């Protein structure tokens, strides 16, 4: 006869049987399989641990609830961790997924300029030859990165400028952006259009058509 125990919820456990922790444990999962499965990678997958119902080889403490498990008691164990019968279950709990905020790669530095002349030459090249416009200048690189990230879908160049010797070694961070040709606004998603409206201090309400009309007038 198999040895049988019941937990507080009336679940029946047999010695040697496989069970699961009721508690889920999170682990970072990434790769193409995860991207295919969830549309994003990495994610935190929270899964139960598989345990086996055994006799305790010594006194243990339940990893989930902290209750003492006496030597010889039937309990669930992974060998390394021990769980009282109240903290394990026969039916495998569903995996839960926590979606992480997608990481935005920092924008690569296009060039570092030193002194007024170099900066003016670069600006002339970017603005007159390449079609960029100086969008904003910052003292703190993180702020510049933050703003650059918000220019969703736009072509951006990130420039570090060291002004010497007039102001010592003062550094500034310049963002050049290519203005979006108006006809191309239709290519953007509604959330990107909303972001553009937000950056220009415009209302983000309304349909795609209305957002485009508003951006064109601005
Ligand atoms: Zn427990």
py3Dmol code that shows the C-alpha trace and the ligand (Angstrom):
import py3Dmol

protein = """\
ATOM      1  CA  UNK A   1       0.000   0.000   0.000  1.00  0.00           C
ATOM      2  CA  UNK A   2       1.278   3.387  -0.969  1.00  0.00           C
ATOM      3  CA  UNK A   3       1.798   5.879   1.775  1.00  0.00           C
ATOM      4  CA  UNK A   4      -0.757   8.705   1.473  1.00  0.00           C
ATOM      5  CA  UNK A   5      -1.132  12.132   3.130  1.00  0.00           C
ATOM      6  CA  UNK A   6      -3.621  14.958   2.694  1.00  0.00           C
ATOM      7  CA  UNK A   7      -2.842  18.629   2.942  1.00  0.00           C
ATOM      8  CA  UNK A   8      -5.025  21.358   4.507  1.00  0.00           C
ATOM      9  CA  UNK A   9      -6.860  21.826   1.193  1.00  0.00           C
ATOM     10  CA  UNK A  10      -7.706  18.108   1.009  1.00  0.00           C
ATOM     11  CA  UNK A  11      -5.293  17.325  -1.804  1.00  0.00           C
ATOM     12  CA  UNK A  12      -3.973  13.784  -1.634  1.00  0.00           C
ATOM     13  CA  UNK A  13      -0.279  13.028  -2.018  1.00  0.00           C
ATOM     14  CA  UNK A  14       1.373   9.695  -2.482  1.00  0.00           C
ATOM     15  CA  UNK A  15       4.988   8.949  -1.646  1.00  0.00           C
ATOM     16  CA  UNK A  16       7.157   9.263  -4.786  1.00  0.00           C
ATOM     17  CA  UNK A  17       4.648  11.265  -6.761  1.00  0.00           C
ATOM     18  CA  UNK A  18       5.496  14.418  -8.714  1.00  0.00           C
ATOM     19  CA  UNK A  19       3.904  17.690  -7.597  1.00  0.00           C
ATOM     20  CA  UNK A  20       4.427  21.450  -8.041  1.00  0.00           C
ATOM     21  CA  UNK A  21       5.072  24.376  -5.791  1.00  0.00           C
ATOM     22  CA  UNK A  22       2.039  26.669  -5.490  1.00  0.00           C
ATOM     23  CA  UNK A  23       4.378  29.613  -5.488  1.00  0.00           C
ATOM     24  CA  UNK A  24       5.745  30.759  -8.845  1.00  0.00           C
ATOM     25  CA  UNK A  25       9.369  31.709  -9.240  1.00  0.00           C
ATOM     26  CA  UNK A  26      10.515  34.210 -11.837  1.00  0.00           C
ATOM     27  CA  UNK A  27      13.455  33.755 -14.165  1.00  0.00           C
ATOM     28  CA  UNK A  28      14.641  35.850 -17.067  1.00  0.00           C
ATOM     29  CA  UNK A  29      13.948  34.117 -20.377  1.00  0.00           C
ATOM     30  CA  UNK A  30      15.227  35.333 -23.716  1.00  0.00           C
ATOM     31  CA  UNK A  31      15.984  34.254 -27.248  1.00  0.00           C
ATOM     32  CA  UNK A  32      14.148  33.694 -30.505  1.00  0.00           C
ATOM     33  CA  UNK A  33      11.821  31.055 -29.024  1.00  0.00           C
ATOM     34  CA  UNK A  34      10.684  33.518 -26.326  1.00  0.00           C
ATOM     35  CA  UNK A  35      10.233  36.272 -28.896  1.00  0.00           C
ATOM     36  CA  UNK A  36       8.102  33.957 -31.005  1.00  0.00           C
ATOM     37  CA  UNK A  37       6.059  32.831 -28.000  1.00  0.00           C
ATOM     38  CA  UNK A  38       5.402  36.238 -26.412  1.00  0.00           C
ATOM     39  CA  UNK A  39       6.288  38.708 -29.158  1.00  0.00           C
ATOM     40  CA  UNK A  40       9.040  40.107 -26.944  1.00  0.00           C
ATOM     41  CA  UNK A  41      12.370  39.099 -25.491  1.00  0.00           C
ATOM     42  CA  UNK A  42      13.512  39.047 -22.750  1.00  0.00           C
ATOM     43  CA  UNK A  43      10.579  38.457 -20.387  1.00  0.00           C
ATOM     44  CA  UNK A  44      10.334  37.172 -16.854  1.00  0.00           C
ATOM     45  CA  UNK A  45       8.676  33.766 -16.890  1.00  0.00           C
ATOM     46  CA  UNK A  46       7.217  32.773 -13.550  1.00  0.00           C
ATOM     47  CA  UNK A  47       6.887  29.045 -13.213  1.00  0.00           C
ATOM     48  CA  UNK A  48       6.344  26.594 -10.353  1.00  0.00           C
ATOM     49  CA  UNK A  49       9.116  24.219  -9.364  1.00  0.00           C
ATOM     50  CA  UNK A  50       8.550  20.540  -9.878  1.00  0.00           C
ATOM     51  CA  UNK A  51       8.964  18.620  -6.639  1.00  0.00           C
ATOM     52  CA  UNK A  52       8.831  14.991  -5.616  1.00  0.00           C
ATOM     53  CA  UNK A  53       6.959  13.818  -2.544  1.00  0.00           C
ATOM     54  CA  UNK A  54       9.496  12.268  -0.176  1.00  0.00           C
ATOM     55  CA  UNK A  55      10.195  11.609   3.460  1.00  0.00           C
ATOM     56  CA  UNK A  56      12.262  14.378   5.004  1.00  0.00           C
ATOM     57  CA  UNK A  57      15.775  13.081   5.593  1.00  0.00           C
ATOM     58  CA  UNK A  58      16.133  15.616   8.418  1.00  0.00           C
ATOM     59  CA  UNK A  59      14.257  18.594   9.862  1.00  0.00           C
ATOM     60  CA  UNK A  60      13.641  21.219   7.162  1.00  0.00           C
ATOM     61  CA  UNK A  61      11.903  24.569   6.927  1.00  0.00           C
ATOM     62  CA  UNK A  62       9.295  25.099   4.196  1.00  0.00           C
ATOM     63  CA  UNK A  63      10.759  27.513   1.681  1.00  0.00           C
ATOM     64  CA  UNK A  64       7.387  29.137   1.012  1.00  0.00           C
ATOM     65  CA  UNK A  65       5.683  29.484   4.396  1.00  0.00           C
ATOM     66  CA  UNK A  66       8.526  28.870   6.827  1.00  0.00           C
ATOM     67  CA  UNK A  67       6.692  26.069   8.645  1.00  0.00           C
ATOM     68  CA  UNK A  68       8.881  23.369  10.159  1.00  0.00           C
ATOM     69  CA  UNK A  69       8.984  20.023   8.347  1.00  0.00           C
ATOM     70  CA  UNK A  70       9.942  17.276  10.792  1.00  0.00           C
ATOM     71  CA  UNK A  71      12.369  14.514   9.873  1.00  0.00           C
ATOM     72  CA  UNK A  72      10.395  11.691   8.248  1.00  0.00           C
ATOM     73  CA  UNK A  73       7.424  13.921   7.234  1.00  0.00           C
ATOM     74  CA  UNK A  74       6.100  13.588   3.725  1.00  0.00           C
ATOM     75  CA  UNK A  75       6.834  16.814   1.905  1.00  0.00           C
ATOM     76  CA  UNK A  76       7.724  18.111  -1.557  1.00  0.00           C
ATOM     77  CA  UNK A  77      11.370  18.558  -2.398  1.00  0.00           C
ATOM     78  CA  UNK A  78      13.580  19.509  -5.306  1.00  0.00           C
ATOM     79  CA  UNK A  79      16.500  17.994  -3.323  1.00  0.00           C
ATOM     80  CA  UNK A  80      17.795  21.508  -2.641  1.00  0.00           C
ATOM     81  CA  UNK A  81      14.575  23.098  -1.416  1.00  0.00           C
ATOM     82  CA  UNK A  82      11.786  21.723   0.729  1.00  0.00           C
ATOM     83  CA  UNK A  83       8.103  22.566   0.768  1.00  0.00           C
ATOM     84  CA  UNK A  84       5.373  21.502   3.187  1.00  0.00           C
ATOM     85  CA  UNK A  85       2.357  19.723   1.651  1.00  0.00           C
ATOM     86  CA  UNK A  86       0.234  22.887   2.066  1.00  0.00           C
ATOM     87  CA  UNK A  87       2.621  24.732  -0.231  1.00  0.00           C
ATOM     88  CA  UNK A  88       2.605  22.154  -3.029  1.00  0.00           C
ATOM     89  CA  UNK A  89      -0.148  21.083  -5.398  1.00  0.00           C
ATOM     90  CA  UNK A  90      -0.906  18.177  -7.722  1.00  0.00           C
ATOM     91  CA  UNK A  91      -2.083  20.359 -10.592  1.00  0.00           C
ATOM     92  CA  UNK A  92       0.639  22.391 -12.203  1.00  0.00           C
ATOM     93  CA  UNK A  93       0.025  26.147 -11.773  1.00  0.00           C
ATOM     94  CA  UNK A  94      -0.045  28.151 -14.998  1.00  0.00           C
ATOM     95  CA  UNK A  95       3.077  30.011 -16.039  1.00  0.00           C
ATOM     96  CA  UNK A  96       2.792  33.771 -15.687  1.00  0.00           C
ATOM     97  CA  UNK A  97       4.719  36.217 -17.813  1.00  0.00           C
ATOM     98  CA  UNK A  98       5.976  39.619 -16.834  1.00  0.00           C
ATOM     99  CA  UNK A  99       6.753  41.839 -19.789  1.00  0.00           C
ATOM    100  CA  UNK A 100       9.756  44.025 -19.301  1.00  0.00           C
ATOM    101  CA  UNK A 101       9.854  47.528 -20.643  1.00  0.00           C
ATOM    102  CA  UNK A 102      11.662  47.137 -23.950  1.00  0.00           C
ATOM    103  CA  UNK A 103      15.214  48.355 -23.756  1.00  0.00           C
ATOM    104  CA  UNK A 104      15.999  51.202 -26.067  1.00  0.00           C
ATOM    105  CA  UNK A 105      19.579  51.076 -27.212  1.00  0.00           C
ATOM    106  CA  UNK A 106      21.452  54.282 -26.477  1.00  0.00           C
ATOM    107  CA  UNK A 107      21.873  56.391 -29.564  1.00  0.00           C
ATOM    108  CA  UNK A 108      25.333  56.108 -31.004  1.00  0.00           C
ATOM    109  CA  UNK A 109      27.531  59.153 -30.997  1.00  0.00           C
ATOM    110  CA  UNK A 110      27.843  60.459 -34.546  1.00  0.00           C
ATOM    111  CA  UNK A 111      30.808  62.765 -33.916  1.00  0.00           C
ATOM    112  CA  UNK A 112      32.680  64.734 -31.272  1.00  0.00           C
ATOM    113  CA  UNK A 113      33.536  68.311 -32.173  1.00  0.00           C
ATOM    114  CA  UNK A 114      36.095  70.483 -30.413  1.00  0.00           C
ATOM    115  CA  UNK A 115      35.868  74.222 -30.487  1.00  0.00           C
ATOM    116  CA  UNK A 116      33.598  76.625 -32.351  1.00  0.00           C
ATOM    117  CA  UNK A 117      35.002  76.094 -35.818  1.00  0.00           C
ATOM    118  CA  UNK A 118      34.643  72.335 -35.880  1.00  0.00           C
ATOM    119  CA  UNK A 119      31.118  72.580 -34.547  1.00  0.00           C
ATOM    120  CA  UNK A 120      30.113  75.215 -37.068  1.00  0.00           C
ATOM    121  CA  UNK A 121      31.568  73.110 -39.902  1.00  0.00           C
ATOM    122  CA  UNK A 122      29.683  70.040 -38.767  1.00  0.00           C
ATOM    123  CA  UNK A 123      26.492  71.993 -38.404  1.00  0.00           C
ATOM    124  CA  UNK A 124      26.866  73.425 -41.902  1.00  0.00           C
ATOM    125  CA  UNK A 125      27.450  69.948 -43.296  1.00  0.00           C
ATOM    126  CA  UNK A 126      24.495  68.390 -41.461  1.00  0.00           C
ATOM    127  CA  UNK A 127      22.067  71.225 -42.108  1.00  0.00           C
ATOM    128  CA  UNK A 128      22.896  72.284 -45.626  1.00  0.00           C
ATOM    129  CA  UNK A 129      24.203  69.075 -47.195  1.00  0.00           C
ATOM    130  CA  UNK A 130      22.534  66.280 -45.263  1.00  0.00           C
ATOM    131  CA  UNK A 131      19.173  67.855 -44.479  1.00  0.00           C
ATOM    132  CA  UNK A 132      19.252  67.638 -40.682  1.00  0.00           C
ATOM    133  CA  UNK A 133      18.222  70.407 -38.324  1.00  0.00           C
ATOM    134  CA  UNK A 134      19.646  71.142 -34.891  1.00  0.00           C
ATOM    135  CA  UNK A 135      16.797  70.020 -32.670  1.00  0.00           C
ATOM    136  CA  UNK A 136      18.106  70.677 -29.171  1.00  0.00           C
ATOM    137  CA  UNK A 137      21.279  71.116 -27.090  1.00  0.00           C
ATOM    138  CA  UNK A 138      21.813  69.663 -23.636  1.00  0.00           C
ATOM    139  CA  UNK A 139      24.381  69.880 -20.846  1.00  0.00           C
ATOM    140  CA  UNK A 140      23.615  66.406 -19.531  1.00  0.00           C
ATOM    141  CA  UNK A 141      24.071  63.432 -21.909  1.00  0.00           C
ATOM    142  CA  UNK A 142      21.336  61.369 -20.226  1.00  0.00           C
ATOM    143  CA  UNK A 143      18.804  64.124 -20.891  1.00  0.00           C
ATOM    144  CA  UNK A 144      19.841  64.285 -24.519  1.00  0.00           C
ATOM    145  CA  UNK A 145      19.536  60.491 -24.825  1.00  0.00           C
ATOM    146  CA  UNK A 146      16.100  60.625 -23.219  1.00  0.00           C
ATOM    147  CA  UNK A 147      14.857  63.235 -25.685  1.00  0.00           C
ATOM    148  CA  UNK A 148      16.502  61.485 -28.624  1.00  0.00           C
ATOM    149  CA  UNK A 149      14.677  58.270 -27.732  1.00  0.00           C
ATOM    150  CA  UNK A 150      11.378  60.102 -27.862  1.00  0.00           C
ATOM    151  CA  UNK A 151      11.913  61.228 -31.434  1.00  0.00           C
ATOM    152  CA  UNK A 152      10.269  58.018 -32.502  1.00  0.00           C
ATOM    153  CA  UNK A 153      11.110  56.878 -35.977  1.00  0.00           C
ATOM    154  CA  UNK A 154      13.076  59.982 -36.884  1.00  0.00           C
ATOM    155  CA  UNK A 155      16.533  60.010 -38.339  1.00  0.00           C
ATOM    156  CA  UNK A 156      18.770  61.417 -35.601  1.00  0.00           C
ATOM    157  CA  UNK A 157      22.401  62.333 -35.219  1.00  0.00           C
ATOM    158  CA  UNK A 158      23.865  62.701 -31.765  1.00  0.00           C
ATOM    159  CA  UNK A 159      26.874  64.998 -31.439  1.00  0.00           C
ATOM    160  CA  UNK A 160      29.137  65.696 -28.476  1.00  0.00           C
ATOM    161  CA  UNK A 161      30.640  69.142 -28.498  1.00  0.00           C
ATOM    162  CA  UNK A 162      33.562  70.267 -26.370  1.00  0.00           C
ATOM    163  CA  UNK A 163      33.906  74.005 -26.295  1.00  0.00           C
ATOM    164  CA  UNK A 164      37.497  75.104 -25.788  1.00  0.00           C
ATOM    165  CA  UNK A 165      39.159  77.160 -24.593  1.00  0.00           C
ATOM    166  CA  UNK A 166      36.524  79.875 -24.055  1.00  0.00           C
ATOM    167  CA  UNK A 167      34.611  77.976 -21.376  1.00  0.00           C
ATOM    168  CA  UNK A 168      37.267  75.513 -20.262  1.00  0.00           C
ATOM    169  CA  UNK A 169      36.229  71.933 -21.103  1.00  0.00           C
ATOM    170  CA  UNK A 170      32.508  72.476 -21.119  1.00  0.00           C
ATOM    171  CA  UNK A 171      30.638  69.704 -22.888  1.00  0.00           C
ATOM    172  CA  UNK A 172      27.310  69.911 -24.606  1.00  0.00           C
ATOM    173  CA  UNK A 173      25.242  67.318 -26.405  1.00  0.00           C
ATOM    174  CA  UNK A 174      23.504  68.176 -29.631  1.00  0.00           C
ATOM    175  CA  UNK A 175      20.677  66.380 -31.291  1.00  0.00           C
ATOM    176  CA  UNK A 176      20.206  66.804 -34.995  1.00  0.00           C
ATOM    177  CA  UNK A 177      17.024  65.405 -36.478  1.00  0.00           C
ATOM    178  CA  UNK A 178      15.794  65.107 -40.021  1.00  0.00           C
ATOM    179  CA  UNK A 179      12.376  66.695 -40.324  1.00  0.00           C
ATOM    180  CA  UNK A 180       9.775  64.193 -41.437  1.00  0.00           C
ATOM    181  CA  UNK A 181       8.490  64.849 -44.945  1.00  0.00           C
ATOM    182  CA  UNK A 182       4.804  65.453 -44.474  1.00  0.00           C
ATOM    183  CA  UNK A 183       3.722  62.922 -47.060  1.00  0.00           C
ATOM    184  CA  UNK A 184       5.511  60.270 -45.021  1.00  0.00           C
ATOM    185  CA  UNK A 185       3.403  60.822 -41.909  1.00  0.00           C
ATOM    186  CA  UNK A 186       1.025  58.119 -43.144  1.00  0.00           C
ATOM    187  CA  UNK A 187       3.743  55.524 -42.685  1.00  0.00           C
ATOM    188  CA  UNK A 188       3.824  56.029 -38.924  1.00  0.00           C
ATOM    189  CA  UNK A 189       1.726  54.120 -36.438  1.00  0.00           C
ATOM    190  CA  UNK A 190      -0.889  55.942 -34.409  1.00  0.00           C
ATOM    191  CA  UNK A 191       1.247  55.671 -31.257  1.00  0.00           C
ATOM    192  CA  UNK A 192       4.259  57.182 -33.044  1.00  0.00           C
ATOM    193  CA  UNK A 193       2.070  60.004 -34.366  1.00  0.00           C
ATOM    194  CA  UNK A 194       0.788  60.629 -30.842  1.00  0.00           C
ATOM    195  CA  UNK A 195       4.352  60.806 -29.606  1.00  0.00           C
ATOM    196  CA  UNK A 196       5.210  63.369 -32.286  1.00  0.00           C
ATOM    197  CA  UNK A 197       2.159  65.433 -31.266  1.00  0.00           C
ATOM    198  CA  UNK A 198       3.205  65.218 -27.621  1.00  0.00           C
ATOM    199  CA  UNK A 199       6.724  66.446 -28.436  1.00  0.00           C
ATOM    200  CA  UNK A 200       5.290  69.428 -30.251  1.00  0.00           C
ATOM    201  CA  UNK A 201       2.876  70.212 -27.443  1.00  0.00           C
ATOM    202  CA  UNK A 202      -0.141  69.265 -29.556  1.00  0.00           C
ATOM    203  CA  UNK A 203      -3.224  67.356 -28.484  1.00  0.00           C
ATOM    204  CA  UNK A 204      -2.904  63.567 -28.850  1.00  0.00           C
ATOM    205  CA  UNK A 205      -6.658  63.007 -29.170  1.00  0.00           C
ATOM    206  CA  UNK A 206      -8.390  61.791 -32.285  1.00  0.00           C
ATOM    207  CA  UNK A 207      -7.982  59.528 -35.283  1.00  0.00           C
ATOM    208  CA  UNK A 208      -4.832  58.965 -37.354  1.00  0.00           C
ATOM    209  CA  UNK A 209      -6.134  61.448 -39.946  1.00  0.00           C
ATOM    210  CA  UNK A 210      -6.703  64.082 -37.290  1.00  0.00           C
ATOM    211  CA  UNK A 211      -3.218  63.570 -35.799  1.00  0.00           C
ATOM    212  CA  UNK A 212      -1.635  63.935 -39.264  1.00  0.00           C
ATOM    213  CA  UNK A 213      -3.642  67.091 -40.018  1.00  0.00           C
ATOM    214  CA  UNK A 214      -2.548  68.559 -36.691  1.00  0.00           C
ATOM    215  CA  UNK A 215       1.113  67.713 -37.327  1.00  0.00           C
ATOM    216  CA  UNK A 216       0.987  69.201 -40.820  1.00  0.00           C
ATOM    217  CA  UNK A 217      -0.407  72.479 -39.516  1.00  0.00           C
ATOM    218  CA  UNK A 218       2.182  72.728 -36.746  1.00  0.00           C
TER     219      UNK A 218
END
"""
ligand_1 = """\
1
ZN
Zn 4.768 25.573 3.498
"""
view = py3Dmol.view(width=600, height=400)
view.addModel(protein, "pdb")
view.setStyle({"model": 0}, {"cartoon": {"style": "trace"}})
view.addModel(ligand_1, "xyz")
view.setStyle({"model": 1}, {"stick": {}})
view.zoomTo()
view.show()
